[in-house]
Amino acid sequence: MARDHGGDLDRARAHYGEGEWIDLSTGINPLPYPLPPITAHSWAALPTASARAALLQAAAAAYGTQAPMVALAGAQAAIQLMPLIGKRGRVRVLSPTYNEHAASYRAAGWQVEAVPRVEDLAGAQVAVLVNPNNPDGRIVAPQELLALHETVGLLVVDESFVDPLPHLSLAPYAGRKGLIVLRSFGKFYGLAGVRLGFALGDGAIIEQLSTLAGPWPVAGPALEIGAAALADSPWASHTSARLMNDAQRMDRLALAHGWTLAGGTPLFRLYDTPDAAAAQHHLARHHLWSRIFPWSPRLIRLGLPGMEPQWQRLATALGEKS
């Protein structure tokens, strides 16, 4: 499967021209956490152990966990490092999902089996799933995942989109052997460029990830930004509520346009259309970039607009005939 991704505005501009584009092709919060003041030391010096410890302490409190944890350059870094751990064999990935999991395991020499149902993961040497899933928002209850964990050698749960839905997280249980939870910072906090994420869980595996990542896997400014944002629980609560409301607003616009809700999370929505490529083309003529998938001719995914003028541009585009 091709390693296609959202966020490629260069491709949109190449096809549809320059202009004031609104990128709805990702699941990144469009109203990011306000950047705190960053010390000159964090730019000029190598990242310190104390700054890393402060970040991990804030993350542990935010995620409600006491499990061993390592900070990395985004959840993507963890996805690329996980296949380097353990004896190469067979991994099952609950699919369709974020394609980097399967691609990274294949690149590291694993045999990858894409399976459509959670129960198909049982008995796997390594089982991987995204919860809530990208792009359809499929949810697997924590207790079901804990039961699955008892049947596999290693369970990897990517929780990149769980922040607005913290009750779904396995982070509080992540100290168990053979369980790894991945968390993204950039999506919920709207700061994907910071390149920050976490892996937490089985202490032996976290130690291996830390060794593979090297001594300075996260930049000094990212350590400061992450520690401040993760400690700001009022902002997180307010943002979660706003995202829930905005997701419902997006659904109303899309359904009025004749699309059918096919899934999603508070950070993105997935719709069934008669022709996904035609729907993407229609939005692109308004300089609104969306995400379609090589494995489905009908599904289109939209992230959320940010400020009101962006919402109005989307409403105008969806109010027109495709």
C-alpha positions as protocol buffer text, in pm:
chain_id: "A"
residue {
  index: 1
  type: MET
  ca { x: 0 y: 0 z: 0 }
}
residue {
  index: 2
  type: ALA
  ca { x: 132 y: 345 z: -91 }
}
residue {
  index: 3
  type: ARG
  ca { x: 250 y: 564 z: 195 }
}
residue {
  index: 4
  type: ASP
  ca { x: 12 y: 845 z: 108 }
}
residue {
  index: 5
  type: HIS
  ca { x: -60 y: 1118 z: 361 }
}
residue {
  index: 6
  type: GLY
  ca { x: -263 y: 1430 z: 412 }
}
residue {
  index: 7
  type: GLY
  ca { x: -111 y: 1773 z: 451 }
}
residue {
  index: 8
  type: ASP
  ca { x: 57 y: 1790 z: 110 }
}
residue {
  index: 9
  type: LEU
  ca { x: -46 y: 2139 z: 3 }
}
residue {
  index: 10
  type: ASP
  ca { x: 235 y: 2147 z: -253 }
}
residue {
  index: 11
  type: ARG
  ca { x: 45 y: 1886 z: -452 }
}
residue {
  index: 12
  type: ALA
  ca { x: -278 y: 2082 z: -419 }
}
residue {
  index: 13
  type: ARG
  ca { x: -109 y: 2400 z: -543 }
}
residue {
  index: 14
  type: ALA
  ca { x: 52 y: 2216 z: -832 }
}
residue {
  index: 15
  type: HIS
  ca { x: -289 y: 2097 z: -955 }
}
residue {
  index: 16
  type: TYR
  ca { x: -514 y: 2389 z: -862 }
}
residue {
  index: 17
  type: GLY
  ca { x: -289 y: 2692 z: -838 }
}
residue {
  index: 18
  type: GLU
  ca { x: -163 y: 2925 z: -570 }
}
residue {
  index: 19
  type: GLY
  ca { x: -396 y: 3104 z: -332 }
}
residue {
  index: 20
  type: GLU
  ca { x: -516 y: 3111 z: 25 }
}
residue {
  index: 21
  type: TRP
  ca { x: -559 y: 2742 z: 88 }
}
residue {
  index: 22
  type: ILE
  ca { x: -734 y: 2588 z: 387 }
}
residue {
  index: 23
  type: ASP
  ca { x: -584 y: 2249 z: 464 }
}
residue {
  index: 24
  type: LEU
  ca { x: -856 y: 2010 z: 580 }
}
residue {
  index: 25
  type: SER
  ca { x: -660 y: 1702 z: 475 }
}
residue {
  index: 26
  type: THR
  ca { x: -519 y: 1629 z: 822 }
}
residue {
  index: 27
  type: GLY
  ca { x: -664 y: 1562 z: 1166 }
}
residue {
  index: 28
  type: ILE
  ca { x: -471 y: 1844 z: 1332 }
}
residue {
  index: 29
  type: ASN
  ca { x: -651 y: 2084 z: 1565 }
}
residue {
  index: 30
  type: PRO
  ca { x: -678 y: 2407 z: 1361 }
}
residue {
  index: 31
  type: LEU
  ca { x: -671 y: 2631 z: 1671 }
}
residue {
  index: 32
  type: PRO
  ca { x: -338 y: 2540 z: 1832 }
}
residue {
  index: 33
  type: TYR
  ca { x: -220 y: 2578 z: 2185 }
}
residue {
  index: 34
  type: PRO
  ca { x: -77 y: 2929 z: 2233 }
}
residue {
  index: 35
  type: LEU
  ca { x: 300 y: 2904 z: 2235 }
}
residue {
  index: 36
  type: PRO
  ca { x: 454 y: 2986 z: 2572 }
}
residue {
  index: 37
  type: PRO
  ca { x: 772 y: 3194 z: 2601 }
}
residue {
  index: 38
  type: ILE
  ca { x: 1070 y: 2978 z: 2511 }
}
residue {
  index: 39
  type: THR
  ca { x: 1398 y: 3032 z: 2693 }
}
residue {
  index: 40
  type: ALA
  ca { x: 1708 y: 3125 z: 2495 }
}
residue {
  index: 41
  type: HIS
  ca { x: 1884 y: 2832 z: 2662 }
}
residue {
  index: 42
  type: SER
  ca { x: 1653 y: 2579 z: 2496 }
}
residue {
  index: 43
  type: TRP
  ca { x: 1758 y: 2709 z: 2154 }
}
residue {
  index: 44
  type: ALA
  ca { x: 2129 y: 2740 z: 2226 }
}
residue {
  index: 45
  type: ALA
  ca { x: 2210 y: 2433 z: 2437 }
}
residue {
  index: 46
  type: LEU
  ca { x: 2161 y: 2061 z: 2401 }
}
residue {
  index: 47
  type: PRO
  ca { x: 1835 y: 1941 z: 2561 }
}
residue {
  index: 48
  type: THR
  ca { x: 1884 y: 1864 z: 2929 }
}
residue {
  index: 49
  type: ALA
  ca { x: 1779 y: 1561 z: 3128 }
}
residue {
  index: 50
  type: SER
  ca { x: 1587 y: 1785 z: 3369 }
}
residue {
  index: 51
  type: ALA
  ca { x: 1384 y: 1938 z: 3084 }
}
residue {
  index: 52
  type: ARG
  ca { x: 1307 y: 1590 z: 2953 }
}
residue {
  index: 53
  type: ALA
  ca { x: 1204 y: 1479 z: 3302 }
}
residue {
  index: 54
  type: ALA
  ca { x: 972 y: 1780 z: 3339 }
}
residue {
  index: 55
  type: LEU
  ca { x: 805 y: 1694 z: 3008 }
}
residue {
  index: 56
  type: LEU
  ca { x: 757 y: 1329 z: 3105 }
}
residue {
  index: 57
  type: GLN
  ca { x: 611 y: 1430 z: 3440 }
}
residue {
  index: 58
  type: ALA
  ca { x: 358 y: 1658 z: 3269 }
}
residue {
  index: 59
  type: ALA
  ca { x: 273 y: 1386 z: 3017 }
}
residue {
  index: 60
  type: ALA
  ca { x: 224 y: 1123 z: 3287 }
}
residue {
  index: 61
  type: ALA
  ca { x: -17 y: 1351 z: 3472 }
}
residue {
  index: 62
  type: ALA
  ca { x: -206 y: 1445 z: 3155 }
}
residue {
  index: 63
  type: TYR
  ca { x: -238 y: 1083 z: 3043 }
}
residue {
  index: 64
  type: GLY
  ca { x: -313 y: 942 z: 3388 }
}
residue {
  index: 65
  type: THR
  ca { x: -32 y: 690 z: 3387 }
}
residue {
  index: 66
  type: GLN
  ca { x: 265 y: 576 z: 3593 }
}
residue {
  index: 67
  type: ALA
  ca { x: 403 y: 355 z: 3319 }
}
residue {
  index: 68
  type: PRO
  ca { x: 757 y: 395 z: 3186 }
}
residue {
  index: 69
  type: MET
  ca { x: 759 y: 649 z: 2904 }
}
residue {
  index: 70
  type: VAL
  ca { x: 989 y: 793 z: 2639 }
}
residue {
  index: 71
  type: ALA
  ca { x: 943 y: 1119 z: 2449 }
}
residue {
  index: 72
  type: LEU
  ca { x: 1013 y: 1103 z: 2077 }
}
residue {
  index: 73
  type: ALA
  ca { x: 995 y: 1319 z: 1766 }
}
residue {
  index: 74
  type: GLY
  ca { x: 625 y: 1253 z: 1717 }
}
residue {
  index: 75
  type: ALA
  ca { x: 423 y: 933 z: 1733 }
}
residue {
  index: 76
  type: GLN
  ca { x: 567 y: 873 z: 1386 }
}
residue {
  index: 77
  type: ALA
  ca { x: 912 y: 821 z: 1537 }
}
residue {
  index: 78
  type: ALA
  ca { x: 771 y: 551 z: 1765 }
}
residue {
  index: 79
  type: ILE
  ca { x: 595 y: 387 z: 1470 }
}
residue {
  index: 80
  type: GLN
  ca { x: 926 y: 365 z: 1283 }
}
residue {
  index: 81
  type: LEU
  ca { x: 1122 y: 238 z: 1583 }
}
residue {
  index: 82
  type: MET
  ca { x: 882 y: -29 z: 1709 }
}
residue {
  index: 83
  type: PRO
  ca { x: 956 y: -274 z: 1422 }
}
residue {
  index: 84
  type: LEU
  ca { x: 1325 y: -268 z: 1519 }
}
residue {
  index: 85
  type: ILE
  ca { x: 1242 y: -439 z: 1849 }
}
residue {
  index: 86
  type: GLY
  ca { x: 1204 y: -814 z: 1881 }
}
residue {
  index: 87
  type: LYS
  ca { x: 1269 y: -1107 z: 1652 }
}
residue {
  index: 88
  type: ARG
  ca { x: 1133 y: -1047 z: 1304 }
}
residue {
  index: 89
  type: GLY
  ca { x: 820 y: -1247 z: 1237 }
}
residue {
  index: 90
  type: ARG
  ca { x: 455 y: -1177 z: 1160 }
}
residue {
  index: 91
  type: VAL
  ca { x: 255 y: -873 z: 1266 }
}
residue {
  index: 92
  type: ARG
  ca { x: -119 y: -826 z: 1228 }
}
residue {
  index: 93
  type: VAL
  ca { x: -254 y: -475 z: 1172 }
}
residue {
  index: 94
  type: LEU
  ca { x: -623 y: -391 z: 1213 }
}
residue {
  index: 95
  type: SER
  ca { x: -706 y: -236 z: 876 }
}
residue {
  index: 96
  type: PRO
  ca { x: -773 y: -10 z: 697 }
}
residue {
  index: 97
  type: THR
  ca { x: -579 y: 233 z: 913 }
}
residue {
  index: 98
  type: TYR
  ca { x: -287 y: 475 z: 918 }
}
residue {
  index: 99
  type: ASN
  ca { x: -60 y: 317 z: 659 }
}
residue {
  index: 100
  type: GLU
  ca { x: 274 y: 391 z: 829 }
}
residue {
  index: 101
  type: HIS
  ca { x: 232 y: 103 z: 1074 }
}
residue {
  index: 102
  type: ALA
  ca { x: 227 y: -165 z: 806 }
}
residue {
  index: 103
  type: ALA
  ca { x: 484 y: 16 z: 592 }
}
residue {
  index: 104
  type: SER
  ca { x: 731 y: 50 z: 880 }
}
residue {
  index: 105
  type: TYR
  ca { x: 704 y: -316 z: 977 }
}
residue {
  index: 106
  type: ARG
  ca { x: 749 y: -427 z: 616 }
}
residue {
  index: 107
  type: ALA
  ca { x: 1053 y: -202 z: 576 }
}
residue {
  index: 108
  type: ALA
  ca { x: 1208 y: -367 z: 884 }
}
residue {
  index: 109
  type: GLY
  ca { x: 1161 y: -717 z: 741 }
}
residue {
  index: 110
  type: TRP
  ca { x: 838 y: -829 z: 909 }
}
residue {
  index: 111
  type: GLN
  ca { x: 556 y: -1018 z: 740 }
}
residue {
  index: 112
  type: VAL
  ca { x: 248 y: -797 z: 767 }
}
residue {
  index: 113
  type: GLU
  ca { x: -107 y: -927 z: 766 }
}
residue {
  index: 114
  type: ALA
  ca { x: -389 y: -674 z: 740 }
}
residue {
  index: 115
  type: VAL
  ca { x: -700 y: -798 z: 922 }
}
residue {
  index: 116
  type: PRO
  ca { x: -1048 y: -643 z: 924 }
}
residue {
  index: 117
  type: ARG
  ca { x: -1175 y: -742 z: 1270 }
}
residue {
  index: 118
  type: VAL
  ca { x: -1043 y: -701 z: 1623 }
}
residue {
  index: 119
  type: GLU
  ca { x: -1090 y: -1071 z: 1693 }
}
residue {
  index: 120
  type: ASP
  ca { x: -858 y: -1148 z: 1399 }
}
residue {
  index: 121
  type: LEU
  ca { x: -571 y: -997 z: 1599 }
}
residue {
  index: 122
  type: ALA
  ca { x: -590 y: -1270 z: 1865 }
}
residue {
  index: 123
  type: GLY
  ca { x: -290 y: -1500 z: 1872 }
}
residue {
  index: 124
  type: ALA
  ca { x: -62 y: -1259 z: 1687 }
}
residue {
  index: 125
  type: GLN
  ca { x: 307 y: -1230 z: 1765 }
}
residue {
  index: 126
  type: VAL
  ca { x: 255 y: -852 z: 1737 }
}
residue {
  index: 127
  type: ALA
  ca { x: -88 y: -689 z: 1705 }
}
residue {
  index: 128
  type: VAL
  ca { x: -124 y: -325 z: 1603 }
}
residue {
  index: 129
  type: LEU
  ca { x: -432 y: -106 z: 1601 }
}
residue {
  index: 130
  type: VAL
  ca { x: -520 y: 264 z: 1608 }
}
residue {
  index: 131
  type: ASN
  ca { x: -786 y: 363 z: 1863 }
}
residue {
  index: 132
  type: PRO
  ca { x: -983 y: 569 z: 1770 }
}
residue {
  index: 133
  type: ASN
  ca { x: -897 y: 455 z: 1422 }
}
residue {
  index: 134
  type: ASN
  ca { x: -782 y: 674 z: 1136 }
}
residue {
  index: 135
  type: PRO
  ca { x: -969 y: 731 z: 910 }
}
residue {
  index: 136
  type: ASP
  ca { x: -1301 y: 578 z: 1014 }
}
residue {
  index: 137
  type: GLY
  ca { x: -1299 y: 656 z: 1387 }
}
residue {
  index: 138
  type: ARG
  ca { x: -1366 y: 294 z: 1482 }
}
residue {
  index: 139
  type: ILE
  ca { x: -1347 y: 256 z: 1861 }
}
residue {
  index: 140
  type: VAL
  ca { x: -1245 y: -49 z: 2059 }
}
residue {
  index: 141
  type: ALA
  ca { x: -1338 y: -38 z: 2428 }
}
residue {
  index: 142
  type: PRO
  ca { x: -1048 y: -50 z: 2675 }
}
residue {
  index: 143
  type: GLN
  ca { x: -1172 y: -371 z: 2837 }
}
residue {
  index: 144
  type: GLU
  ca { x: -1186 y: -541 z: 2498 }
}
residue {
  index: 145
  type: LEU
  ca { x: -828 y: -431 z: 2431 }
}
residue {
  index: 146
  type: LEU
  ca { x: -712 y: -557 z: 2769 }
}
residue {
  index: 147
  type: ALA
  ca { x: -868 y: -895 z: 2694 }
}
residue {
  index: 148
  type: LEU
  ca { x: -699 y: -896 z: 2352 }
}
residue {
  index: 149
  type: HIS
  ca { x: -367 y: -814 z: 2519 }
}
residue {
  index: 150
  type: GLU
  ca { x: -382 y: -1145 z: 2705 }
}
residue {
  index: 151
  type: THR
  ca { x: -388 y: -1335 z: 2374 }
}
residue {
  index: 152
  type: VAL
  ca { x: -98 y: -1173 z: 2184 }
}
residue {
  index: 153
  type: GLY
  ca { x: 276 y: -1147 z: 2226 }
}
residue {
  index: 154
  type: LEU
  ca { x: 282 y: -767 z: 2199 }
}
residue {
  index: 155
  type: LEU
  ca { x: -7 y: -527 z: 2162 }
}
residue {
  index: 156
  type: VAL
  ca { x: 68 y: -182 z: 2016 }
}
residue {
  index: 157
  type: VAL
  ca { x: -215 y: 70 z: 2047 }
}
residue {
  index: 158
  type: ASP
  ca { x: -175 y: 399 z: 1862 }
}
residue {
  index: 159
  type: GLU
  ca { x: -384 y: 659 z: 2048 }
}
residue {
  index: 160
  type: SER
  ca { x: -293 y: 958 z: 1832 }
}
residue {
  index: 161
  type: PHE
  ca { x: -655 y: 1079 z: 1825 }
}
residue {
  index: 162
  type: VAL
  ca { x: -768 y: 983 z: 2175 }
}
residue {
  index: 163
  type: ASP
  ca { x: -704 y: 1315 z: 2356 }
}
residue {
  index: 164
  type: PRO
  ca { x: -1064 y: 1446 z: 2328 }
}
residue {
  index: 165
  type: LEU
  ca { x: -1186 y: 1102 z: 2443 }
}
residue {
  index: 166
  type: PRO
  ca { x: -958 y: 1021 z: 2738 }
}
residue {
  index: 167
  type: HIS
  ca { x: -1187 y: 752 z: 2876 }
}
residue {
  index: 168
  type: LEU
  ca { x: -1079 y: 532 z: 2582 }
}
residue {
  index: 169
  type: SER
  ca { x: -709 y: 544 z: 2664 }
}
residue {
  index: 170
  type: LEU
  ca { x: -510 y: 243 z: 2780 }
}
residue {
  index: 171
  type: ALA
  ca { x: -246 y: 472 z: 2931 }
}
residue {
  index: 172
  type: PRO
  ca { x: -358 y: 394 z: 3290 }
}
residue {
  index: 173
  type: TYR
  ca { x: -295 y: 23 z: 3220 }
}
residue {
  index: 174
  type: ALA
  ca { x: 22 y: 62 z: 3018 }
}
residue {
  index: 175
  type: GLY
  ca { x: 264 y: -73 z: 3278 }
}
residue {
  index: 176
  type: ARG
  ca { x: 173 y: -428 z: 3179 }
}
residue {
  index: 177
  type: LYS
  ca { x: 425 y: -648 z: 3001 }
}
residue {
  index: 178
  type: GLY
  ca { x: 365 y: -676 z: 2628 }
}
residue {
  index: 179
  type: LEU
  ca { x: 161 y: -354 z: 2600 }
}
residue {
  index: 180
  type: ILE
  ca { x: 277 y: -34 z: 2430 }
}
residue {
  index: 181
  type: VAL
  ca { x: 66 y: 281 z: 2391 }
}
residue {
  index: 182
  type: LEU
  ca { x: 162 y: 555 z: 2146 }
}
residue {
  index: 183
  type: ARG
  ca { x: 48 y: 914 z: 2195 }
}
residue {
  index: 184
  type: SER
  ca { x: 72 y: 1212 z: 1961 }
}
residue {
  index: 185
  type: PHE
  ca { x: 118 y: 1565 z: 2094 }
}
residue {
  index: 186
  type: GLY
  ca { x: 88 y: 1764 z: 1771 }
}
residue {
  index: 187
  type: LYS
  ca { x: -263 y: 1663 z: 1664 }
}
residue {
  index: 188
  type: PHE
  ca { x: -470 y: 1763 z: 1967 }
}
residue {
  index: 189
  type: TYR
  ca { x: -251 y: 2058 z: 2060 }
}
residue {
  index: 190
  type: GLY
  ca { x: -240 y: 2174 z: 1698 }
}
residue {
  index: 191
  type: LEU
  ca { x: 139 y: 2194 z: 1694 }
}
residue {
  index: 192
  type: ALA
  ca { x: 241 y: 1918 z: 1454 }
}
residue {
  index: 193
  type: GLY
  ca { x: 555 y: 2109 z: 1360 }
}
residue {
  index: 194
  type: VAL
  ca { x: 689 y: 2067 z: 1713 }
}
residue {
  index: 195
  type: ARG
  ca { x: 738 y: 1695 z: 1633 }
}
residue {
  index: 196
  type: LEU
  ca { x: 659 y: 1548 z: 1972 }
}
residue {
  index: 197
  type: GLY
  ca { x: 501 y: 1223 z: 2080 }
}
residue {
  index: 198
  type: PHE
  ca { x: 533 y: 948 z: 2338 }
}
residue {
  index: 199
  type: ALA
  ca { x: 557 y: 574 z: 2378 }
}
residue {
  index: 200
  type: LEU
  ca { x: 461 y: 429 z: 2715 }
}
residue {
  index: 201
  type: GLY
  ca { x: 420 y: 84 z: 2858 }
}
residue {
  index: 202
  type: ASP
  ca { x: 634 y: -227 z: 2899 }
}
residue {
  index: 203
  type: GLY
  ca { x: 950 y: -103 z: 3069 }
}
residue {
  index: 204
  type: ALA
  ca { x: 1190 y: -329 z: 2879 }
}
residue {
  index: 205
  type: ILE
  ca { x: 1054 y: -212 z: 2544 }
}
residue {
  index: 206
  type: ILE
  ca { x: 1054 y: 154 z: 2648 }
}
residue {
  index: 207
  type: GLU
  ca { x: 1420 y: 117 z: 2745 }
}
residue {
  index: 208
  type: GLN
  ca { x: 1498 y: -26 z: 2402 }
}
residue {
  index: 209
  type: LEU
  ca { x: 1309 y: 257 z: 2230 }
}
residue {
  index: 210
  type: SER
  ca { x: 1501 y: 509 z: 2435 }
}
residue {
  index: 211
  type: THR
  ca { x: 1831 y: 351 z: 2332 }
}
residue {
  index: 212
  type: LEU
  ca { x: 1733 y: 345 z: 1965 }
}
residue {
  index: 213
  type: ALA
  ca { x: 1616 y: 708 z: 1978 }
}
residue {
  index: 214
  type: GLY
  ca { x: 1952 y: 831 z: 2102 }
}
residue {
  index: 215
  type: PRO
  ca { x: 2042 y: 1094 z: 2363 }
}
residue {
  index: 216
  type: TRP
  ca { x: 1847 y: 1392 z: 2223 }
}
residue {
  index: 217
  type: PRO
  ca { x: 1536 y: 1268 z: 2041 }
}
residue {
  index: 218
  type: VAL
  ca { x: 1332 y: 1581 z: 2123 }
}
residue {
  index: 219
  type: ALA
  ca { x: 1450 y: 1939 z: 2068 }
}
residue {
  index: 220
  type: GLY
  ca { x: 1481 y: 2175 z: 2364 }
}
residue {
  index: 221
  type: PRO
  ca { x: 1200 y: 2411 z: 2252 }
}
residue {
  index: 222
  type: ALA
  ca { x: 969 y: 2111 z: 2205 }
}
residue {
  index: 223
  type: LEU
  ca { x: 1043 y: 1997 z: 2560 }
}
residue {
  index: 224
  type: GLU
  ca { x: 937 y: 2336 z: 2699 }
}
residue {
  index: 225
  type: ILE
  ca { x: 630 y: 2371 z: 2478 }
}
residue {
  index: 226
  type: GLY
  ca { x: 512 y: 2018 z: 2553 }
}
residue {
  index: 227
  type: ALA
  ca { x: 556 y: 2052 z: 2929 }
}
residue {
  index: 228
  type: ALA
  ca { x: 356 y: 2376 z: 2937 }
}
residue {
  index: 229
  type: ALA
  ca { x: 75 y: 2252 z: 2715 }
}
residue {
  index: 230
  type: LEU
  ca { x: 33 y: 1913 z: 2881 }
}
residue {
  index: 231
  type: ALA
  ca { x: 6 y: 2080 z: 3223 }
}
residue {
  index: 232
  type: ASP
  ca { x: -274 y: 2310 z: 3104 }
}
residue {
  index: 233
  type: SER
  ca { x: -578 y: 2095 z: 3184 }
}
residue {
  index: 234
  type: PRO
  ca { x: -833 y: 2381 z: 3153 }
}
residue {
  index: 235
  type: TRP
  ca { x: -721 y: 2439 z: 2793 }
}
residue {
  index: 236
  type: ALA
  ca { x: -751 y: 2068 z: 2719 }
}
residue {
  index: 237
  type: SER
  ca { x: -1104 y: 2048 z: 2862 }
}
residue {
  index: 238
  type: HIS
  ca { x: -1220 y: 2357 z: 2673 }
}
residue {
  index: 239
  type: THR
  ca { x: -1062 y: 2234 z: 2349 }
}
residue {
  index: 240
  type: SER
  ca { x: -1219 y: 1890 z: 2376 }
}
residue {
  index: 241
  type: ALA
  ca { x: -1565 y: 2046 z: 2414 }
}
residue {
  index: 242
  type: ARG
  ca { x: -1505 y: 2281 z: 2119 }
}
residue {
  index: 243
  type: LEU
  ca { x: -1388 y: 1998 z: 1896 }
}
residue {
  index: 244
  type: MET
  ca { x: -1699 y: 1795 z: 1979 }
}
residue {
  index: 245
  type: ASN
  ca { x: -1922 y: 2087 z: 1883 }
}
residue {
  index: 246
  type: ASP
  ca { x: -1727 y: 2163 z: 1567 }
}
residue {
  index: 247
  type: ALA
  ca { x: -1743 y: 1801 z: 1455 }
}
residue {
  index: 248
  type: GLN
  ca { x: -2121 y: 1816 z: 1480 }
}
residue {
  index: 249
  type: ARG
  ca { x: -2123 y: 2142 z: 1285 }
}
residue {
  index: 250
  type: MET
  ca { x: -1916 y: 1980 z: 1011 }
}
residue {
  index: 251
  type: ASP
  ca { x: -2158 y: 1687 z: 994 }
}
residue {
  index: 252
  type: ARG
  ca { x: -2454 y: 1921 z: 947 }
}
residue {
  index: 253
  type: LEU
  ca { x: -2283 y: 2094 z: 655 }
}
residue {
  index: 254
  type: ALA
  ca { x: -2178 y: 1768 z: 489 }
}
residue {
  index: 255
  type: LEU
  ca { x: -2515 y: 1598 z: 531 }
}
residue {
  index: 256
  type: ALA
  ca { x: -2691 y: 1899 z: 384 }
}
residue {
  index: 257
  type: HIS
  ca { x: -2458 y: 1864 z: 84 }
}
residue {
  index: 258
  type: GLY
  ca { x: -2581 y: 1508 z: 35 }
}
residue {
  index: 259
  type: TRP
  ca { x: -2291 y: 1319 z: 187 }
}
residue {
  index: 260
  type: THR
  ca { x: -2336 y: 1041 z: 444 }
}
residue {
  index: 261
  type: LEU
  ca { x: -2142 y: 1022 z: 767 }
}
residue {
  index: 262
  type: ALA
  ca { x: -1911 y: 719 z: 757 }
}
residue {
  index: 263
  type: GLY
  ca { x: -1719 y: 779 z: 1078 }
}
residue {
  index: 264
  type: GLY
  ca { x: -1460 y: 1003 z: 1233 }
}
residue {
  index: 265
  type: THR
  ca { x: -1333 y: 1149 z: 1559 }
}
residue {
  index: 266
  type: PRO
  ca { x: -1361 y: 1495 z: 1714 }
}
residue {
  index: 267
  type: LEU
  ca { x: -1053 y: 1590 z: 1509 }
}
residue {
  index: 268
  type: PHE
  ca { x: -1169 y: 1472 z: 1165 }
}
residue {
  index: 269
  type: ARG
  ca { x: -1479 y: 1342 z: 988 }
}
residue {
  index: 270
  type: LEU
  ca { x: -1521 y: 1074 z: 721 }
}
residue {
  index: 271
  type: TYR
  ca { x: -1799 y: 1090 z: 463 }
}
residue {
  index: 272
  type: ASP
  ca { x: -1936 y: 857 z: 199 }
}
residue {
  index: 273
  type: THR
  ca { x: -1985 y: 1028 z: -136 }
}
residue {
  index: 274
  type: PRO
  ca { x: -2089 y: 908 z: -482 }
}
residue {
  index: 275
  type: ASP
  ca { x: -1737 y: 993 z: -608 }
}
residue {
  index: 276
  type: ALA
  ca { x: -1460 y: 1090 z: -366 }
}
residue {
  index: 277
  type: ALA
  ca { x: -1226 y: 1220 z: -636 }
}
residue {
  index: 278
  type: ALA
  ca { x: -1500 y: 1446 z: -774 }
}
residue {
  index: 279
  type: ALA
  ca { x: -1579 y: 1569 z: -422 }
}
residue {
  index: 280
  type: GLN
  ca { x: -1212 y: 1650 z: -361 }
}
residue {
  index: 281
  type: HIS
  ca { x: -1194 y: 1832 z: -694 }
}
residue {
  index: 282
  type: HIS
  ca { x: -1504 y: 2036 z: -609 }
}
residue {
  index: 283
  type: LEU
  ca { x: -1358 y: 2149 z: -277 }
}
residue {
  index: 284
  type: ALA
  ca { x: -1016 y: 2215 z: -431 }
}
residue {
  index: 285
  type: ARG
  ca { x: -1170 y: 2464 z: -673 }
}
residue {
  index: 286
  type: HIS
  ca { x: -1249 y: 2664 z: -358 }
}
residue {
  index: 287
  type: HIS
  ca { x: -892 y: 2609 z: -233 }
}
residue {
  index: 288
  type: LEU
  ca { x: -1009 y: 2363 z: 33 }
}
residue {
  index: 289
  type: TRP
  ca { x: -781 y: 2059 z: 47 }
}
residue {
  index: 290
  type: SER
  ca { x: -924 y: 1725 z: 163 }
}
residue {
  index: 291
  type: ARG
  ca { x: -810 y: 1365 z: 189 }
}
residue {
  index: 292
  type: ILE
  ca { x: -919 y: 1071 z: -23 }
}
residue {
  index: 293
  type: PHE
  ca { x: -786 y: 715 z: -17 }
}
residue {
  index: 294
  type: PRO
  ca { x: -643 y: 479 z: -280 }
}
residue {
  index: 295
  type: TRP
  ca { x: -841 y: 189 z: -134 }
}
residue {
  index: 296
  type: SER
  ca { x: -1185 y: 357 z: -155 }
}
residue {
  index: 297
  type: PRO
  ca { x: -1347 y: 544 z: -446 }
}
residue {
  index: 298
  type: ARG
  ca { x: -1621 y: 686 z: -221 }
}
residue {
  index: 299
  type: LEU
  ca { x: -1469 y: 804 z: 108 }
}
residue {
  index: 300
  type: ILE
  ca { x: -1344 y: 1156 z: 177 }
}
residue {
  index: 301
  type: ARG
  ca { x: -1197 y: 1278 z: 505 }
}
residue {
  index: 302
  type: LEU
  ca { x: -1212 y: 1636 z: 629 }
}
residue {
  index: 303
  type: GLY
  ca { x: -1037 y: 1794 z: 921 }
}
residue {
  index: 304
  type: LEU
  ca { x: -1208 y: 2083 z: 1097 }
}
residue {
  index: 305
  type: PRO
  ca { x: -1189 y: 2448 z: 994 }
}
residue {
  index: 306
  type: GLY
  ca { x: -1055 y: 2693 z: 1250 }
}
residue {
  index: 307
  type: MET
  ca { x: -1173 y: 3053 z: 1257 }
}
residue {
  index: 308
  type: GLU
  ca { x: -1519 y: 3156 z: 1139 }
}
residue {
  index: 309
  type: PRO
  ca { x: -1408 y: 3279 z: 792 }
}
residue {
  index: 310
  type: GLN
  ca { x: -1281 y: 2928 z: 722 }
}
residue {
  index: 311
  type: TRP
  ca { x: -1614 y: 2780 z: 823 }
}
residue {
  index: 312
  type: GLN
  ca { x: -1790 y: 3023 z: 591 }
}
residue {
  index: 313
  type: ARG
  ca { x: -1568 y: 2925 z: 298 }
}
residue {
  index: 314
  type: LEU
  ca { x: -1648 y: 2558 z: 359 }
}
residue {
  index: 315
  type: ALA
  ca { x: -2021 y: 2632 z: 390 }
}
residue {
  index: 316
  type: THR
  ca { x: -2011 y: 2820 z: 60 }
}
residue {
  index: 317
  type: ALA
  ca { x: -1833 y: 2535 z: -115 }
}
residue {
  index: 318
  type: LEU
  ca { x: -2070 y: 2273 z: 20 }
}
residue {
  index: 319
  type: GLY
  ca { x: -2367 y: 2488 z: -67 }
}
residue {
  index: 320
  type: GLU
  ca { x: -2282 y: 2462 z: -435 }
}
residue {
  index: 321
  type: LYS
  ca { x: -2355 y: 2169 z: -661 }
}
residue {
  index: 322
  type: SER
  ca { x: -2056 y: 1942 z: -725 }
}
